[in-house]
Amino acid sequence: YIMNRLAGIFLLIVTGAFAQQIEPSLQESFVAGISNLDKSFTYQFQGSNNYPVIDVTMESWALSTPAVEIGTLLLFLQNNESLKTRHLAFALGTTGLTAMAFKYGFNRKRPERRYKPRIWNSRYTPSFPSGHTASFAAYAMVMSLSYPETTPLMVGLTILTGYSQVYVGNHYLGDVVGGAILGYIVGSVFVNNI
């Protein structure tokens, strides 16, 4: 039931991302409305450069999530936790490849960045879905299923990961939600089936 709901939400977001690729005269109002709502929310949540400590914190987290994921993977390897290592490695690898396939399949342009980065920040790939959010959601799913007591922390850090990507102007809100759903699904599949 939950997987069906998440798949439905994911398809709704995909529809909004795809709307940018269709001629405006051919867009249906529903699809265009979702895309416009996504853009509107995104610009509401983007940083304003008025709070240096928050700016640096958000940029630092937006850049560091891959290091957290790989660091945990290396820790699992060092502690000879082969099953958890396999779950995490497969979940991260599959999520990354799937996110890249979606990115280039939809080729959604990145949002107009109003926020001016204080730290180095790049935007080389297309926008949908957020790869950082997808990978961290897969990471969080593996961690939560392996260590249930970490679930509240993992949910909070996944939300922070997604928000940081919107805050620094890297992604639309829909990119982040789509990435989180993708990561949740892939992480769940690998922990429950390997």
N, C-alpha and C positions, 0 to 999 in steps of 0.2 A: 504494500500500500504506500509506504513512505517513498520507496524507490520510484513508483509510478508518479507520485506527486512531484518529486524532485525532477524527474525526466520532463514532466509537463512544464514546470517553471523554466527549466533549461531551454526547452524548445521555444518558449515565449521570448526569452532573452535572445536566443539565436535569431529569431524573427526580427527583433529590433535591430540587432547588429547587421543583419542582411539588408535591412531597409536602405542603408546608405548606398548599396550597390545598384539599386533599381532607379530608373529614371523617375524624377519627382512626379511626372504626370501619370505614372503607372502605380504609384504607391497607394495602397488602400489607406483610408484615414486611420484605421485601428493601428496598423503597423507604424505609420508615420507618427501617430500619437505616442506610442511606446518609445520610439526613438527620441522624440522631442522631450518627453518626460525624463528619460534617462539623461539627456544632456542637461536639462534644467537642474535636476538633483545633483549631478556631478559638479556643476559650477557653484552650487550652494555649499558643497562640502570641500571644495578645493581650498587650500591654505591661502592666507592673505599676506604673509610675510610680516605680520604685526607682532608676532610672538616668537622671538629668536630661540628660546629654549624648546618650545613645542616644535618649531620648524626643524631644528637640528635633530630632535628626538625622532620625529616622524621620518625624516630623510634617512637617518641612521638605521632605523628598523626596516624601512623599505629596501635598503641595500643589503642588510645583514641576514635576511632569512635564509638564503642558500647556505651560508656558513653554519647556521644553527642546524639545518637538516643534515649536511655532510658531517658536521662534528658529531652529531648523534650516531650517524651510521658508522663512523670510525670508532666511537666508543663501544658500540655493539660488537664490532669486529674484534676489538682489543679484549673484550670480556667473553669472547667465544660464544656469543648468543646468536647462533647460526640461523635459527628460525626468525628471530626479530630482524636480523640483518637482511635476510632474504625478503621478508615482507616489506621492509622499508626501501630496499634497493629496487625491487620490482615496482612498488607503488610510485616512487619518485621517477624512475625511468619511464614508466608507461604514462604517467601524468604529463611529464615534460614533452614526450613525443606526441601525445594526443593534443596537448595545448598548442604545440607548434603547427600541427596539421590543421587545426581549427583556425589559428591565426592567419595562415597563408590561404586557407580555403575561403575565409570570409573577407580577409584583407581590409578590415575596418581601420580607418584612420584614427590616430591618437587624438584625444581631445585637445582643443586649443588650450595651451598652458598659460594661465594667468599668474600662477605662482612662479616665483623666480628662485630656483634651487640655490641653497647656500653651500651644498656639498656637491661633488660630481654626480651627475645623473644622466643616463643615456636612454634613448627611446629608438632602438634600431628596428624592432619587429612591429608588425601590426598590433592592434589593440585588443581584439577579442579572441579568447578570454585572457584574463590576467594570469600569466604563467606563474608569477610569484605567489599569488593567492591560491592557484590550483595546487602547486607543489606543497605549499604550507598546509593546505587543507588535507591533502593526502598524508602528509607527515603527522598532522594532528590526529587523524583517524587511526593510523597505525599505533601511535602512542596511547591514545585513549582506549583502544581495544586491548593493547598489551598491558597497560597500567591504568585501570579504570579510575583510580583516584586522581589522575591528572586531567580528567575530562573538563572540569570547569576552566582550568588554566589553558588547556588547548583550544577550547572554544573562544576564550577571551583573546588569545594570541592570534587566532585565525581572523577574528573580527578586526583586531589592530592591524594585521598584515593587509587586509583588504582596504581598510580606511586609509592606511598610510599611502597606498598606491593612488587613491583618489586625491588625497591631501596634496601630494607633490605634483599632481597634474599628469600622472602617467596613464591613468585609465578612467573610463567612464564607470559609473556605479554598476551598470549592467555587466561590464567586463569582469568586475570583481565577484559579483553574485554568480555569474556563469562559471568562473574559475573555482569558486568555493564548492559549487555543486559537482563539478567535474572531479575535483580532488576528493571529495567525500565519497563519491561513487567508486572511483578507482581504489582508494584506500580501503574501503569496505570489502570490495571484491578480493583484493589480495590477502587481507588478513583472514577472511572467512573461507577462502578456497585454496590456499597454498599450505 
